[in-house]
Amino acid sequence: MAKNLVIVESPAKAKTIGKYLGSDYVVEASIGHIMDLPKNDIGVELKHRTFAPTLIVSPGKEKVVDRLKKLAAKSDSVFLAADPDREGEAIAAHLKMQLLPSIRDKSKMRRVTFNEITKKAVKAAFEHTRDVDENLVDAQQTRRVLDRLVGYQISPLLWDKVKRGLSAGRVQTVALRLIVEREREINAFQAVEYWNIDAVLSPGKGSQEFTARMVGVQGMPIRVPNGLDADGREQFLSNALPDEGAVAEVMEQLERAVWRVKSVEKRERRQNPRAPFTTSQLQQQAAGRLGFNVRRTMGVAQRLYEGIELGSEGTVGLITYMRTDSTNMSADAVAEIREWVNTKFGAQYLPQKGNVYKSKKDAQEAHEAIRPTSVSFVPDEVRKYLSDEQYRLYKLIWERAVTSQMTAAVFDQTTVEIEAKADTSYDFRTTGSILKFDGWLRFDEQAKKSKAERVAAESQENKRIPQGADDDDAESSKDSTSEESSSERRLPELKDGRELECRKLDPQQKFTQAPPRFNEASLVKTLEEKGIGRPSTYASIINTIQERDYVKKIAQKLVPTEIGMVVTELLVKNFPYIFETGYTAQLEGELDAVEEGTEKWTDLLNGFYTHFEKELKVAETDMEDVKAMELETDEICEKCGAKLILKWGKFGSFYSCSNFTKVKPITVAQGALKKDPKSAVNKVLETFSFPMYVKAMNDDVTESSKKAENKSELLDALQRASGKGNKLVVEPESCDFTKENFAAKPDLSSPGAQDAEQEEEFCDNCGRTMILRNGPWGPFMACPGYSDDPPCKTIRKLTQKVQSKPPVVLEELCPKCGKPLLQRDGQYGEFVACSGYPKCKYVKQELLDVPCPKCGGEIAARKNKRGDTFYGCTRYPKCDYTSNQKLVNQTCPKCDSAYLIEIATTEGTFLICPNNREAMPKRRARKGPKEEESAAPECSYEKKIGPPKPHDVIEDRKRPDPQKTIPVVEAVA
């Protein structure tokens, strides 16, 4: 009897659901999307403006699709159970497109959605199946087409004007714009001086002291101008004086002032609980309290959602779907939480009815907030089944959901107005409050304490100033008069008119701080506030701008690279409408309208493309050619004193001497010079103008060099140099001095950049922790399910750093030209090379004291693309001798071979004669003509010299920086 086929996205989800459905169901995974637009073509119809996408089976997914087709043909019913969002609906639609022809009864293909992976929710979902929602599919398809139009039509412009390999994204570019504009704000920021005056007061001898801050003079508030806001309105710093002079005048008065209590106001203040998590709030809180980046948060949440093995309970999905912007919770969930709170803490912690929270205007209310699937799975009770990061994130989600249904915390708050009377009356204020009833803070206070301990520990470890709380908990910016900073600050008993004693006056000079750089959490918050992107896109937006090297993470802050600054400036200047934050947010609203069925997807694309096409035509002709940039600067050449020019190269901007010329040297035939000197001179003058240099060279070594500034000096120099070398060269005067423009690049040598924690990476498909593997083209990050059946072949390719570290000047001199050596950072790690590059191409190598067996040259240790060491002749390519084993400068005692080979096996380390053909490792035959066999007689010399050498274990290698990885399209073998 045929069974029912259920198709989900990931193997982990398939495993969990399979246990709930029983033997009548076969659950398979599609491993993400199975169809997409082609890679080598834009794949969107533009001629007739239908915008019809050309969808193909994703490369590498052919076997998965074939397998699903065979299973569908044998099944009674097919259920498409992808995630309950636009992406999941698109996956279901593509599966339907591929599998429907294989099914006998077309009505037996149904869509199934559930917000949580629990037995009850899954069973209920299969009782309420539906067809694929075409509106949701259209919304996802529209987003994909929008991104393809922007990426495939703007990226070639960047390749032509800046450098190959760059790309533009519709939403990612706007996110990058926010980071770049914040960096420009920081660079243009001018600090404003201001002063606060605090007074330490007491109601009498032996009484409790307290601190109050000056807030006004004779009832008028004091404030300091602080520039203009974004709308051009003047801003002020409250409770502040402008300069030391003003402070001195006030201090002179306060020293002899009479202090008294002007008024005491007591009131009850309530602090309400916060709503359960949306995606963006979870990402922000996980960053602030747990130190997780966005990708890590979503990877861990994915595993909690898809299912964890809980002993006798079996596999259980611990949280609801983690991509949501709704704060709603189901009535059943609210009732369960209320019952748990009532049992655990009592009725005083329970409001009369469940708390309801308002979602943002365009939230998808059909979804739930992120919550535990059952409050009975208490974090500390299931901890033994969870990894540390799973436990910490689950506890954060569980406590937020539980506290959202508890009563408000109640504070008794006191505000005291104080008068200091001298020649003038000066106003001071202080506030204090006492926690009267903890309410929902029963959990939250412990969470804050844990976070403070973690921040302090990290600060001590990294030897840096604590960064403070995340935005949701920030109190560091509050002064002593604010309500938020007054929790649990007790004041002595005070009454109106009570005289006070001033124990100390504390004037404090301060300066305004530049706006902080974005971190991942604050960027997510800003994107959400501006309506850019949706919960399912925040992680990919942030990952993409880092993977493209537009942004570098330094000390957990997002710093734009030089290429990021340049690309943003070009795109915003040439596409002012498309990359405007307001328009991008408007498009998100229109996509929501497509999802709701109130707007046609083709109408949205027509409106977008009308603007885009106009801007694209202008940009094709007007966009600045950065590659050809040559800007004269005030910088001076260290070699010849000429002005330096700012140019653009492979790794960004650099300074080049204005005396540099690209004209290549010419060689003068010494025979022709002797036969007809005048003709030889005239031939040189046809190419070069004075001054020029005449050099006698042997191969690459200069034997003599003389400058010529007129015709007679040129002839004399040519005749003197003739015969001193095997080559006579004339070249124009040119200064090859260059230096990097480090001011335009992030400082990657800073402690924050060097000590930044390299966090684990997670598979975008199945959420598992990715591991480092080796391949034919070097190391790469891969999903641990790479070899599973079916496999999850998500990989991240390691890339060469674009923003390289500054070279370090060494005391050692180049043996070839005498210039200082530099320690540089290259594709395969650090290396030492001459500072005179490109004229002097000397690179310091680890040389063996064994001559090359093939040509007698030197043998050096080298590394291949995999990072493995081999040994080769330094005369390559003239001599192609290589060996995977180390050569040792010892003569074979049996056959007089000039060298021995050191070989490590599982039995030990041996010295073996190269003529011991039986003991030598067998080499793979090279391409080309077959090598002649050695004429040397067979030798059996072999000597053990030590134990086995430890082999490199790939897991023990230094983990690559996650910020230098590029995602590769998932493929299935």
C-alpha positions, -999 to +999 in steps of 0.1 A: +000+000+000+014+034-010+022+059+018+018+096+022+048+118+013+056+148+034+083+173+021+100+198+044+132+219+040+158+203+063+167+168+074+165+178+111+129+190+106+121+158+087+134+136+115+113+154+141+080+154+121+085+118+110+083+106+147+050+124+151+033+112+120+039+074+122+045+047+096+018+059+072+040+089+063+074+092+046+090+125+054+117+138+031+138+170+029+142+193-001+173+209+014+161+244+009+150+258-025+149+235-054+144+261-081+159+295-088+168+320-116+197+310-138+232+322-128+245+331-163+215+352-173+193+378-158+164+354-162+136+380-162+116+391-193+121+428-198+113+434-235+075+433-231+076+442-194+059+410-182+088+404-158+081+367-161+110+348-143+128+319-160+130+293-132+153+263-135+161+234-111+190+247-090+224+232-100+231+202-078+195+197-069+186+174-098+190+142-078+169+155-050+141+164-074+143+131-092+141+112-059+111+133-048+094+127-082+097+089-078+084+090-042+055+112-052+045+089-081+041+060-056+023+080-028-014+084-021-010+120-011+018+146-011+020+172+017+041+203+012+052+213+048+078+241+042+080+270+067+050+293+072+064+324+054+070+337+019+102+317+014+084+285+026+054+292+003+078+296-027+095+263-019+061+246-018+051+262-051+083+251-068+078+215-054+043+216-068+056+227-102+080+198-103+060+170-087+024+176-099+030+159-133+041+127-114+010+124-093-020+104-104-046+124-084-037+161-087-061+170-059-040+150-034-012+176-033-018+199-003+000+226+016+005+221+054+018+248+078+024+249+115+039+275+137+055+250+161+069+215+157+050+196+184+029+165+181-003+184+188+005+212+163+016+189+135-014+166+139-037+196+139-021+211+108-027+178+088-064+181+096-065+216+081-046+214+048-050+240+020-037+248-015-005+268-021-012+306-015-004+322-048-003+357-032+025+347-009+044+331-038+040+363-059+053+384-030+085+362-027+089+360-064+086+398-067+113+403-041+136+378-060+130+396-093+136+430-077+169+418-063+179+402-096+171+434-116+193+455-093+221+430-089+225+420-126+222+455-140+242+475-116+270+451-108+285+453-143+288+490-138+308+486-107+330+460-124+337+486-152+342+516-129+357+502-097+368+466-099+357+431-109+338+410-085+318+438-068+280+436-066+251+457-056+220+447-037+186+465-035+183+462+003+219+455+013+231+487-003+206+507+018+219+489+049+255+497+039+244+533+033+233+536+069+267+523+081+286+546+058+266+577+067+271+569+104+308+567+098+308+601+080+289+615+110+316+602+133+344+617+111+326+651+109+317+652+146+329+681+166+327+676+204+308+702+225+321+710+259+296+711+288+298+710+326+275+693+352+276+703+389+267+677+415+263+684+452+268+658+479+242+668+506+230+656+540+201+666+562+224+667+593+253+652+611+253+614+610+226+614+584+227+596+551+244+615+522+228+618+488+237+635+455+217+661+436+224+678+403+221+714+393+191+718+369+184+756+368+188+791+380+159+810+396+134+785+382+148+787+346+164+755+333+201+756+323+212+742+290+239+743+264+234+745+226+243+713+208+240+720+171+210+711+149+190+679+145+182+661+113+153+685+106+174+716+112+160+724+147+184+736+174+193+710+201+203+715+237+221+696+265+199+699+296+212+705+332+245+718+319+267+749+318+288+758+288+323+764+300+347+767+330+341+804+334+304+800+339+311+771+363+336+793+383+309+820+388+284+795+400+308+777+423+317+809+440+281+814+448+274+778+459+304+778+483+284+803+505+249+793+497+222+782+521+207+748+511+171+737+518+145+713+505+121+731+483+096+703+476+093+665+480+070+646+457+062+609+462+044+588+437+040+552+427+056+542+394+047+510+375+071+493+351+052+470+327+066+438+313+078+436+277+062+418+248+073+383+238+101+383+212+098+392+175+128+382+153+145+416+155+140+419+193+155+384+198+185+393+176+191+425+196+187+409+230+208+378+221+236+403+210+233+424+241+229+397+267+245+366+252+271+381+228+256+362+198+258+377+163+227+376+141+238+345+122+246+326+153+212+336+169+192+324+139+213+292+136+207+282+173+170+292+171+166+271+139+178+240+158+155+248+188+126+251+164+133+219+144+136+197+174+158+186+203+160+150+217+146+152+253+151+117+266+118+099+272+099+129+256+115+121+223+124+148+198+105+181+206+105+215+189+112+238+219+102+271+203+077+284+178+088+297+143+116+322+147+110+345+118+081+367+128+073+404+135+041+397+155+038+399+193+007+377+195+005+345+214-022+319+210-049+317+237-037+282+246-002+294+252-013+324+273-035+301+294-007+276+300+017+304+310-008+320+334-014+286+350+023+280+355+029+315+370-001+311+394+013+277+405+049+288+408+046+324+423+010+329+433-020+350+422-003+383+431+020+378+400-009+373+377-029+401+360-067+398+360-066+388+323-038+380+298-016+409+287-021+418+250+007+437+231+004+459+201+024+448+171+039+472+146+015+484+118+026+460+090+032+429+112+019+396+099-006+389+127-012+353+114+021+344+129+028+341+166+056+357+186+086+335+194+077+316+225+083+281+240+061+254+226+053+244+262+061+264+294+065+230+311+099+226+294+116+248+320+151+258+308+170+244+339+151+211+337+159+205+300+194+219+302+211+185+303+198+179+267+210+212+253+243+227+244+254+257+263+243+281+235+210+264+230+203+266+267+211+303+270+190+313+240+161+291+250+162+305+285+161+340+270+130+332+249+113+312+277+117+340+303+106+367+280+074+348+271+066+340+307+073+375+321+051+390+293+021+375+311+031+387+346+021+418+366+039+451+364+068+459+389+059+487+413+083+513+426+079+540+453+096+570+436+106+602+453+116+634+435+132+661+456+136+698+444+164+716+463+172+753+465+208+767+470+203+804+480+231+829+477+230+862+457+209+841+433+188+810+437+202+778+422+180+748+416+191+712+422+171+679+418+175+643+428+153+612+425+153+579+442+130+549+442+125+517+461+112+485+445+079+479+462+068+448+443+091+430+419+064+415+395+079+405+362+113+418+373+116+386+394+132+371+362+146+402+346+167+415+374+186+381+375+190+383+337+205+418+340+229+407+368+241+378+346+246+401+317+266+426+338+288+397+350+294+386+315+303+421+302+327+426+331+344+392+325+348+400+288+361+435+296+387+421+319+397+394+294+400+419+265+413+447+287+389+472+273+362+495+286+328+478+289+305+487+260+274+491+282+241+474+278+222+469+246+197+496+236+168+479+253+185+480+287+208+510+283+211+531+314+246+545+311+233+576+293+209+585+321+219+611+346+212+612+383+179+630+378+163+605+355+136+581+366+151+551+348+184+553+367+169+557+401+158+521+407+167+511+443+184+544+451+173+552+486+170+587+499+169+599+536+136+611+550+132+646+537+104+672+543+096+706+526+118+734+540+143+711+557+178+727+558+206+707+542+243+706+547+266+707+516+294+682+521+310+685+487+306+702+453+316+682+423+319+702+389+324+677+361+338+687+327+324+666+299+323+665+261+296+652+238+305+619+222+302+610+185+273+588+176+284+551+181+291+528+152+264+502+145+268+468+158+246+440+144+219+445+170+216+482+166+216+479+128+187+454+130+169+478+153+174+507+128+164+486+098+132+476+116+124+512+126+129+524+091+108+495+076+138+481+056+137+444+051+116+418+070+124+393+099+135+366+075+160+390+057+179+408+086+205+380+090+212+377+052+214+415+049+241+418+076+260+387+064+260+398+028+276+433+034+303+416+055+309+388+030+314+413+002+341+431+022+320+462+023+320+461+061+345+448+086+336+439+122+361+455+146+355+451+184+319+439+175+313+472+156+305+474+119+331+496+102+329+503+065+359+494+044+372+518+018+356+498-010+323+500+009+326+538+012+334+541-025+306+518-037+281+535-015+290+570-027+288+559-064+255+541-060+237+567-039+249+595-062+238+578-094+207+560-081+193+585-056+157+572-059+163+534-059+187+534-029+168+560-008+158+545+026+122+558+023+116+543-011+131+509+000+107+509+030+078+518+006+087+488-015+084+466+016+049+479+021+040+472-015+053+436-012+030+432+018+002+445-004+010+418-030+010+392-002-025+404+009-037+403-027-045+441-029-018+449-055-006+430-086+030+420-086+035+432-122+022+466-113+048+469-085+076+458-108+065+482-135+065+512-111+099+502-098+115+496-132+103+529-146+124+547-120+153+522-122+156+522-160+160+561-161+186+561-134+205+532-150+208+550-184+222+581-166+246+561-145+260+542-176+273+576-190+278+597-159+292+573-132+327+583-122+355+560-133+373+552-101+398+530-119+411+560-138+412+583-107+444+604-104+440+631-077+470+654-069+476+656-031+498+676-008+517+645+002+554+645-008+574+616-023+600+602+001+624+594-027+624+623-051+604+651-033+577+653-060+540+655-052+521+622-047+490+613-067+461+593-052+452+564-075+430+533-073+444+498-074+434+462-068+433+467-030+419+502-029+434+536-030+472+542-028+497+570-033+520+571-063+548+595-072+538+620-099+572+613-116+562+577-123+559+566-159+546+534-175+568+537-205+589+505-207+627+505-210+643+497-244+674+475-251+702+489-273+720+464-294+757+467-285+768+457-320+747+484-336+760+510-312+796+502-321+788+503-358+767+535-359+766+554-325+746+583-339+719+561-353+716+543-320+712+576-301+686+589-326+666+556-322+666+561-284+654+597-287+625+586-309+611+569-278+623+589-248+629+625-239+655+637-214+664+630-186+669+592-190+692+565-175+716+542-192+722+508-175+745+479-181+729+447-168+738+410-164+704+392-163+685+411-136+715+426-119+724+462-126+762+466-131+763+503-138+738+532-142+743+567-154+719+597-159+719+615-193+703+649-197+714+658-233+724+641-265+762+641-258+758+627-223+736+599-237+762+589-263+789+590-237+769+569-212+761+543-239+797+539-249+809+537-213+783+511-204+790+490-235+807+457-226+800+460-189+770+436-191+752+413-214+724+438-219+724+476-225+692+492-213+678+528-216+648+538-194+631+572-188+635+589-154+607+574-133+601+573-095+585+540-084+576+552-049+542+541-036+525+539-002+492+526+009+464+550+019+459+535+054+438+565+065+410+553+042+410+517+055+399+502+088+428+497+113+431+459+112+461+460+135+441+475+164+436+452+194+399+452+188+404+438+153+430+413+164+413+400+195+378+399+181+361+366+189+359+343+160+324+329+164+311+296+150+293+296+117+260+278+111+246+261+081+219+283+065+199+252+056+200+229+086+214+251+113+243+228+123+277+242+132+299+243+101+334+227+101+366+234+083+374+210+055+402+207+029+395+205-008+415+205-041+415+243-040+423+248-004+403+249+029+366+258+030+338+258+056+312+230+051+281+217+067+288+185+088+260+169+067+281+173+036+284+135+032+249+125+045+222+109+024+207+131+013+236+155+017+235+191+029+263+207+008+261+242+021+297+256+020+314+289+025+345+296+005+374+313+021+385+346+004+417+366+002+416+396+025+409+428+006+418+452+034+453+439+043+473+446+074+499+474+072+534+460+064+559+460+093+594+473+086+621+449+097+657+458+107+670+432+083+681+444+048+674+429+014+705+409+003+697+418-033+693+456-032+700+467+003+666+481+011+647+472+043+627+440+044+589+442+051+567+416+069+536+415+048+502+397+050+495+375+020+469+349+007+487+321+025+498+340+056+526+363+066+558+365+044+589+387+043+597+406+011+618+436-001+604+471+003+617+478-032+590+458-049+582+458-078+618+466-089+632+441-065+612+410-062+632+394-034+611+372-011+628+356+019+625+318+018+633+289+041+662+274+023+675+238+028+713+233+029+709+207+000+715+216-036+688+208-062+693+172-074+682+183-109+701+216-116+723+223-085+703+253-075+688+260-040+658+242-025+632+261-006+602+252+016+569+263+000+532+259+005+505+248-019+468+259-021+459+235+007+485+249+030+506+218+029+544+222+028+565+209-001+601+216-013+610+230-047+638+245-067+641+283-065+649+284-102+614+275-111+601+275-139+635+268-155+638+239-131+607+221-120+621+198-093+597+193-064+595+169-034+568+163-008+595+151+016+623+171+032+658+167+018+686+161+043+722+171+036+737+137+044+755+113+020+741+078+018+766+054+035+756+026+010+754+041-024+770+076-020+738+095-029+744+132-022+713+135+000+688+115+020+650+119+024+632+124+057+599+104+058+574+102+087+551+072+089+529+057+116+559+036+127+583+065+131+605+090+114+631+076+089+661+087+068+658+069+035+680+069+004+662+084-026+675+053-045+655+030-021+626+028-045+607+003-025+606+024+007+601+058-011+564+069-014+549+063-048+544+095-067+515+102-091+527+103-127+531+139-140+514+151-172+535+152-203+563+130-215+571+100-193+600+106-170+631+085-175+638+060-147+668+068-126+700+051-138+713+049-102+715+014-087+688+002-063+697+010-026+682-004+006+694+022+031+669+031+057+674+044+093+649+052+120+657+086+137+627+093+158+590+087+167+561+095+143+556+132+137+520+144+146+499+149+115+480+181+109+444+176+120+420+198+101+399+206+132+430+218+150+438+244+124+432+280+132+396+288+124+392+313+096+376+346+103+338+342+096+338+377+082+361+365+053+338+338+040+316+339+010+284+317+007+283+293-022+249+281-037+239+249-019+243+218-041+233+182-036+253+154-052 
